[in-house]
Amino acid sequence: NLVIHCARTPILIAVEDGIPLRYLGDISFSDCRIHSGGPCVIQGSPQALIRRVSFTHLRISTTGDDAILTRHCQDISLNQVTLDNRAGSLPA
């Protein structure tokens, strides 16, 4: 049971354009409560898809417009995930 409080991006997995990777995937996040100012971001590139990322039993509350952003991804799984965006002030 992990609790994350942050002003920006609580989870960031990103690959810059032009960087080829053979494989990036099989990543899981579970049993977390996240309070943040920005979204969780999973962002591959045209040369490197991010594959098989799972979010299980999470509660994500953000003060921004988005709770999770994905790009250039395949097989992203959300199980028992509660999302709240524009959630107001972050708790102290």
Sequence and secondary structure as in RCSB ss.txt:
>XXXX:A:sequence
NLVIHCARTPILIAVEDGIPLRYLGDISFSDCRIHSGGPCVIQGSPQALIRRVSFTHLRISTTGDDAILTRHCQD
ISLNQVTLDNRAGSLPA
>XXXX:A:secstr
 EEEEESS SSEEE  TT   S EEEEEEEEEEEEESS EEEE BTTB EEEEEEEEEEEEESSS SEEEESEEE
EEEEEEEEE S  S   
